[in-house]
């Protein structure tokens, strides 16, 4: 009976280890997308030199090469605009994350969407 229990446990652990990583967190600034995976790896998606409306590409520097799209919301929020001007004036232009939607497509074709800045959980 112990042998059967040990085999079941080993099979369950092997199944967990073999599962594909999933994205757990996305951070974004004007020049770089960072995606943290459930296995601890961080993938990068650098922005091109010009791209105020967003950019797309394939994640780099990690075990997954998923396509991604960054869609930046270009609408103006007056309060945010004032804050951006203040932060830029004091040398902290990247202090506010861009308002954007990040879409990742995993190997199975599932879309994973994240908001930037991240929405606080209640």
C-alpha positions as CSV (number, residue, x, y, z in Angstrom):
1,X,0.0,0.0,0.0
2,X,2.9,2.4,0.8
3,X,4.4,1.7,-2.6
4,X,1.1,2.6,-4.4
5,X,0.8,5.8,-2.3
6,X,4.4,6.7,-3.1
7,X,3.8,6.1,-6.9
8,X,0.6,8.2,-6.8
9,X,2.5,11.1,-5.1
10,X,5.4,10.8,-7.5
11,X,3.0,10.9,-10.5
12,X,1.2,14.0,-9.0
13,X,4.4,15.8,-8.4
14,X,5.7,15.0,-11.9
15,X,2.5,16.4,-13.4
16,X,2.9,19.6,-11.5
17,X,6.5,20.0,-12.6
18,X,5.7,19.3,-16.2
19,X,2.9,21.9,-16.3
20,X,3.6,25.0,-18.4
21,X,4.3,28.2,-16.6
22,X,1.6,30.8,-16.5
23,X,1.9,34.6,-16.3
24,X,1.3,36.0,-12.8
25,X,2.3,39.6,-13.1
26,X,2.9,42.2,-15.7
27,X,4.7,45.5,-15.3
28,X,5.0,48.2,-17.9
29,X,6.8,51.4,-18.5
30,X,7.4,53.4,-21.7
31,X,10.2,51.3,-22.9
32,X,9.7,47.8,-21.5
33,X,7.1,45.1,-20.8
34,X,8.1,42.7,-18.0
35,X,6.1,39.5,-17.4
36,X,6.7,37.4,-14.3
37,X,5.9,33.7,-14.7
38,X,4.7,31.2,-12.2
39,X,8.0,29.4,-12.4
40,X,9.9,32.6,-11.3
41,X,11.2,33.5,-14.7
42,X,10.9,37.1,-16.0
43,X,10.2,37.6,-19.7
44,X,10.9,40.9,-21.5
45,X,9.2,42.7,-24.3
46,X,11.2,45.8,-25.2
47,X,9.4,48.7,-26.9
48,X,10.6,50.0,-30.3
49,X,12.0,53.5,-30.4
50,X,8.7,55.0,-31.6
51,X,5.4,53.6,-30.4
52,X,3.1,56.0,-28.4
53,X,0.1,53.8,-29.2
54,X,1.7,50.6,-28.1
55,X,3.8,47.8,-29.6
56,X,3.8,44.0,-30.1
57,X,6.4,41.3,-30.3
58,X,7.5,38.0,-28.8
59,X,8.6,37.6,-25.2
60,X,12.3,37.2,-24.8
61,X,14.7,36.0,-22.1
62,X,12.6,33.2,-20.7
63,X,11.4,29.7,-21.5
64,X,8.3,30.8,-23.4
65,X,8.3,32.8,-26.6
66,X,4.7,34.0,-26.5
67,X,3.4,36.8,-28.7
68,X,2.2,39.9,-26.9
69,X,0.5,43.1,-27.6
70,X,0.7,46.4,-25.6
71,X,-2.2,48.7,-26.4
72,X,-1.7,52.1,-24.7
73,X,-4.7,54.1,-23.9
74,X,-4.0,57.6,-25.4
75,X,-7.1,59.2,-23.9
76,X,-6.3,62.1,-21.6
77,X,-7.3,62.0,-17.9
78,X,-6.8,65.6,-16.7
79,X,-5.5,64.6,-13.3
80,X,-3.1,62.1,-14.7
81,X,-1.9,64.7,-17.2
82,X,-1.1,67.1,-14.4
83,X,0.7,64.4,-12.4
84,X,2.8,63.4,-15.5
85,X,3.8,67.0,-16.0
86,X,4.9,67.3,-12.4
87,X,6.8,64.1,-12.3
88,X,8.5,64.9,-15.7
89,X,9.5,68.3,-14.4
90,X,11.3,66.8,-11.4
91,X,13.0,64.1,-13.4
92,X,10.7,61.2,-12.8
93,X,9.1,60.8,-16.2
94,X,8.6,57.1,-15.7
95,X,7.1,57.3,-12.2
96,X,3.6,56.6,-13.6
97,X,3.0,53.4,-15.5
98,X,1.3,53.9,-18.9
99,X,-2.4,53.1,-18.9
100,X,-2.6,50.1,-21.2
101,X,-3.9,46.6,-21.8
102,X,-1.3,43.9,-22.3
103,X,-2.4,40.7,-24.1
104,X,-0.3,37.5,-24.1
105,X,-1.1,34.5,-26.2
106,X,0.2,31.2,-24.7
107,X,1.2,28.1,-26.6
108,X,-2.4,26.7,-26.4
109,X,-3.7,29.9,-28.0
110,X,-5.3,31.2,-24.8
111,X,-5.4,35.0,-24.4
112,X,-4.2,36.4,-21.1
113,X,-5.1,40.1,-20.5
114,X,-3.5,42.4,-17.9
115,X,-4.2,46.0,-17.1
116,X,-1.5,48.6,-16.5
117,X,-1.3,49.9,-13.9
118,X,-2.5,46.8,-12.2
119,X,-6.0,47.0,-10.7
120,X,-6.0,46.7,-6.9
121,X,-7.9,43.7,-5.6
122,X,-10.6,44.3,-3.1
